Amino acid sequence: MQQYDLDAMNTRIEADSGLIQQILAETGKVIVGQRDLLEGLIIGLLCNGHILLEGVPGLAKTTAVSALAQTIDAAFNRIQFTPDLLPADLVGTLIYDQGRGDFYTKKGPIFAHVILADEINRAPAKVQSALLEAMQERQVTIGGTTYPLDDPFIVLATQNPIEQEGTYPLPEAQVDRFMLKVKVDYPSHDEELRILRRMTTEEIPSIQKVISPEDIIRFREVVRNIYMAAQLETYIVDLVCATRAPETYQLDELSPLIEYGASPRATIFLALAARARAFLSQRGYVTPEDIHAVGMDVLRHRVIISYEAEAEGRDVESIVAQVFAKIEVP
């Protein structure tokens, strides 16, 4: 990329990413801390990817998604997944109109820009499959007719990691459809003190619209044009391939610990997410730090560890971190 082009890209990004900072400021009116969560949600919007949020109840996951939808003036629907949920409850169904003597389509809550699939692992496989078509194909089929979904369309799904009774674990094929898996942690002591004061003594301010869904589509074009050096592209491929064949990268000790490595989706999403992070940092080019910042969220749900790893007390995060530590940064 020529210097002139890079300067022009930086100028364009500086103006556009300023709006993203306004989004973070607006959501900060109701969300204390959780910067990684908010940035992960924005990266999903910028890359047209879905996000899986994992954390114990009460960490403002639902509040964060709702606040983000308000800042972009997007249609937002929250779907509470339960064991008795049916696919028709999600995508819609055909209803008979006695007056007309004909069927008409009643669209379900999936027809919105931002979908919060709350406790997604509580619904049975047939409901998860209906959501899968919407996520992957961005369309749903009702009574033999296919209906395209809104653009932008993003599914933000939550699951509770500590409660397994009465749940239906997501199959690996569906988990792989999520661009990022963001782990939501407890707030710090100071953040929790601010939460206490805000939620018990202050009136919660209203959130203002910052951009429109059309702006998100425009930002995506900018993100895809952010420059990534060939060395960094090779670095991303090396990172993903090292999870499949660790012995090739002098990581022989990881071979018995990894059952399955990351899929090619990891390569694509890691490059896209790194570009989006550069956009958030107001840069027209990707750095290794961008790749490291999003790498764990892209890979943690795509690397499947073996029983031997579990017996040794190893988790997927430590294995992915070892891969990042070993592969040489260009």
Buried (B, 14 or more C-beta within 10 A) or exposed (E): EEEEEBEEBBEEBEEBBEBBEBBBEBBBBBBBBBEBBBBBBBBBBBBBBBBBBBBEEEBBBBBBBBBBBBBBBBBBBBBEBBEEBEBBBBBBBBEEEEEEEEEEEEEBBBBBBBBBBBBBBBBBEEBBEBBBBBBEEBEBEBEEEEBEBBEBBBBBBBBBEEEEEEBBEBEEEBBBBBBBBBBBEEBEEEEEEEBEEBEEEEEEEEBEEBBEBEBBEEBBEBBBBBBBBEEBBEBBBBBBBBBBEBEEBEBEEBEEBBEEBBBEBBBBBBBBBBBBBBBBBBBBBBBBEBBBBBBBBBBBBBBBBBEEBEEEEBEBEEBBBBBBEBBEEE
